[in-house]
Amino acid sequence: MTRTLRVATIGGDGVGPEVVRAALPAVERAAALDGAAITWNHLPYGADHYLATGETLPQPVFEYLRNDVDAIFLGALGDPRVPGNEHARDILLGLRFRLDLYVNFRPVRLLHPDLTPLRAVGRSGGQADDESRRRLIDFVIFRENTEGSYTGKGTATGVGTPEEEQTAHEVHTAPKVSRIIRAAFAWAAAHGRTLVTMADKSNAVPAHRLWRRLFDQIGSEYPAIEREHRYVDAIAMEFVRNPERFQVVVTNNLYGDILSDLGAALVGGLGLAASANLHPGRAGLFEPVHGSAPTLAGKGVANPMAAVLTGALMLAELGCPRGAVALERAVVRGLEAGVRTPDISGTRSTHDVAEWIASALN
């Protein structure tokens, strides 16, 4: 029997609507491999709507997204016409916080050897052969998504004066730190991973000692999984020097934001970077993380692969494993065939790449 998945889409700003529009046929075709049909509800929220109406995300729409959909698929948010990003903050951060989507899940996987800037070279200094250049970069980042430096708490005094002082409060609570750490270990156990690394700056930020203590406590419940701690500056260096050694990384909101983009750069850039914002048992928010890139909007050059891979994360979460695997394999085949947009040394358009991926599912 065919089951129906209810997915709300928010194209957003810049290239967001383009990549969403391009990716959806492939995602829909992949879902059918698991006997699922997708009902899309395209919502208008973004800078255009905000500038025309003053609305960001009305309360009835938020309630609809909370109660009546299986997933939310977001393109990108950010527009220079809204310099304060009020609409983006209310929609993206609003959904993350109000829906309590405490897991930001970012896979970092090298899908083709020529995508990484960490290419090996031969002993003579020349390019090494293809086999020696192959690197197995395949780890995931669990970023705490509802606290840390992103709560907006703080003070401002003397604004505009030579004595101006801005204070941001970094908030970490035991229940929320515990649940993201536990989510990382549980995922590792379920997916055959044997190492979880936690990153903080507890040598300089006393609040991070909470992370150290809870990481050791919860990690001890998973004796088959090795655990290790790294300061955030050290792990950033290790990402570049030896990314193959990592399997699962868990960290706070700010560091996860930074490290996940660094991870994306290791495997091809933000044009291939997918993410999921999750709370088990609730509708998740799925978004490619390349941003709105307003200067590229309408030119047909935005890479749709991040949106397609985000669709794969969504299908996996919605119980469509065959479709999720098929989407990722189709992206890999496209990369191998040279079906690429300009950001990864190709000449194809957004639409052409997405259409090729959809056809490769047959």
N, C-alpha and C positions, 0 to 999 in steps of 0.2 A: 504494500500500500504506500502511496505517495504521502509524505507528511509535508506540511507547509511551515516554512520559517518566515517569521515577520521581522523584517529588517528596515529600520528607518535610516535614510541617508541624509547627510548634511554636507553638501558640496563645499560650502564655505567661500573662500576668497582665492584670488589669484588663479593658480593652476589647479586648485582643489577640485572645482567642478569638472575640469577636463579629465583628470586622472580617474575620478570616480566614474564618470560616464564611460570612459574607455574600459575600465576594469570589470564593470558589473556583468557584461555578457559572459566573460570567462568564468567568473565566480558562479553565476547561475548554472552554466553548463556543467561545472565541476560538482555542484551540489546534486545534480541529477544522477551522478554516479552512485550516490548513496540513497537514491530514491527520495530525494527531497526537492521540493519546489520553493522558490523564494518569492514572497510578496514584498515588493519594495514600496516604501512610502517616502517620496522625495520632499524634504522640508526646505524652506527657502532661507534659512537663517545664515547670516553672514553680514559683511560690511554693507552691501547694497541694501539689504533689508533694514539694517540698523539706521542707515542714513536716511532712508525713505520714511521710516515709521517711528524710529526711536526705540524699537523693541530689540532686545537681545535674545532671550529665551523666555517667553511668557510662561506663567505658572501652569496653565492647563497643558501646554506642550511638555513641560518638564514632567508632569504627572503621567502623561501618555508614555513618555520614554521610560519612566520608572515602572509602569504597571502593564503596558500593553504591547511591548515588542520583545523579541528574542535577542536582538543585538542592535547596536548603533554603528553605522559606518560613516566615518568623517573624512573629508578630503584634507583641508588645511584652513587655518585661520590666520589673519594678519593682513592689514591693508594700510598703506600710508595715509589714506584719507581719515583714518581713525588713529591718530598718533598715540593716544592713551591706551589703545587696544581694549577699550571697555567691552566691546562685543565678544572678543576672543576670550577675555578673562571670564566673562559670565557664562559663555557656552562651554568652553573646554575645561577650565578649572572648576567652573560651577558644576558640571556633570561629574567630574572626578570626585569632588568633595561631597556634593549632595547625594550622589549615589554610593558614596563610600567605596569607590573603586580603588582599593588600597594596593593592588598589585599592578605595577607597570612592568610588563613582560617584554623584553627586547631580545630576540635571537640575534646572534652574531655568527654567521656561517658563511664561509667562502664558497660560492657556487661555481666559480670558474677561476683557474689559477692566474689569469692575466688581470684580474680585478684588484689584486692587492698591491699596494705600493711597496710591500716588503719582499719583493722578488729576490731570489737568491742569484748570486753571480758565480761564475766559474773561478777556479784558483788563479787563472791568468788575468782576472779582472773582466773578462768578457761574460756575455750572458750564458747562464747554465742551460743545459738541455731541459726539455719540458718536464721530464719525469722528476728531475731534481728540484725543479721550481714548484712542484706541487706541495701545498701546505695544507694541513688539516686544521683549519681554524673553525671551531664549532663549539661555542659556549653561549650561555644565556645569562641575561642580567635581570635580577629581581630588584626593582627600584621601589622603595616605599613611596606611596603616591599621595598621601593625605596630610603629612605633617612637615617637620623639618623647617626649612627656610621659606617655604611657600605658603604659609598660613596667612601672610599679610599682616601679622602682628608686629607692632613696633611703635616708635615715637618719633616725632619730628619737632625740633625746636629751632627758633631763629632762622626760619626758612628765608632765603634770599639775603641773609646778612653774612658778614665775614665769619661769624661764630656759628653758622648753621651746623646742626648735628642731627644725623639720621641714625636711628637705632632699629635693627631688625631682630626680632626674637626668634630663635631657633628652638622649635618645640619638639620634644621626643617623649612619648609616654610608653610605659611598659606594655600595656595591652597592644598598642599598634606596632611597636617594634617587635614584639613577640610573634605576632601573626605573620608579618612579612618574612621573618627568619624561618618560621615553621613552614611557610609556603615554599620557600626555597629548598629546604631539606626534603619535604614531601615530594616535590617535583623531581628532585634528584633521585630519590628512592624509586619512584614510579617509572623513571626513564633510564635506569641503569647507570646513572652517573655516580662517581665514587669520590668526588672532591667538591666541597663548597668553600668558597673564599669570601670573607667579609671584609669590606673596606670602610675605614673611618679615619678620623684624625684625632684619636683619643689622647695622643701625646700633647696636643695643643688645645683641644676643646673638651673640657671636663664632662660636658653632657654626653659625649660619645662613649663614656665608660659604661653607660647603660647598655649600649649595643654590645660591647665586649662581654659583659657579664651574661646577658641573655643568649648571646651566640654560643657561649660555652655550655650553658645550662640546656638549651634546646638541642644543640648538637650532640650532647651526650646520650640523647634518646635514640640516636641513629648510629650505633656502633660500627656499622658496615661502611659508613661514609666518613672519609677523612675531612677534617675541617682545618682551616688556616686563616690567619688574620694578616691583612696588609694595610699599611697607611695609604691613603688615597694617592699621594704623590708617588709612592713606590709602585703601586699597582698600575698607574698610568705609564710609568717607564716599562714595567714588565709586559704590558699589553703590546708595546712596540717591539721589545726585544724578543719575547717568546710567547706569543698569544696562544700557541698550541697547547700549553700546559693547563689552561683554564677550562673548567667545565660548567660551573654554576657560580655566579657572583651575586652577592646580596649587599645592598648598601642603602643609604638614606636618599631622600628626595633630590637634593642638590647634586650630590656626587653621582647618583645614578643618571641624572640628566646629562652631566658632562661625560661620564665614562661611556654611556651608550652611544653618544655621537662619535667619540673616539673609536669605539668598536666598529661602528658603521664605516668609518674611514678605512679601517683595516681590510674590509671585504668588498669595497666597491663604491662607497659613498652613500649619501642619504637617498639617492634615487633607487636604492635597493633595500632601504631600511623599513621594516614593518614593526608595528607594536600593537599590544593589546592592553587595555585597562580593565582589570577584572576584579570581581568579588564573587566567589563561588556561590551559585544559586541565583545570581542576578544577571540581568542583561549587561553585557560588556560593551565597552566603547573601543572600536578598532580604528586605528589611524596610521597611514604612512606618515613618517615624521620628517619629511623633507621640507616642510614649511610651504608657505603660499607662493613664494617667488614671483611677486607681482610683475616684475619686469619681463618675465617669460610668458605671462598669460596670453593666450590666444595665438601663440606662435607654433603650437603643435610640436614642441621639442621636449616637453616634460616627460620624464621617465615614468611609465605606468607600472613598472615591475614592483615597486614598493607597494602600490595599491593592490596589485594582484597577490603579492605575498601576504599582505595584511588580510586579504580575503581568505587565504589559506589558513591563517591563524583563526579567523572567525569560524570557518567551517570545522576545523578541528575542535574548537570549543563547543560548537553546536551539534557535535556527534556525527560529523561527516568525514571520517578519516580518509576514505578512499579519495574523495574530492580534494581534500587538503594536500595529500601526497601528489595527486595528479597535477595540481596547479604548480607546485614547486618543481616537479619534474619538467613541466612544460616551459617554465622560466629557464631552467638549466639548458634545455634543448635549444631555446631561443638564443641564449648566450653563446652556445657552441656553434650555432649556425650564423652568428654575426648579426642577428636581428636585434639591433640596439639603437638607442637614442644617442644624441651627441655627447651627453655627459659621460658615457662609457665608450667613447671612440666609435660611435656608429653614425648612420645617416638616416635612419628610419624615423618616422613621425610617431607621436604618442599613439594615434589611432592604429597605425600599421603594426606597431609592436604588440599592442593589446589584441588586435584581431588575429595576428599570427599565433599568439599564445592560446586564444580560444579555439582556433582551428586545430592546434596540436593536441587538443584533448580528445579528438575523435579517434 
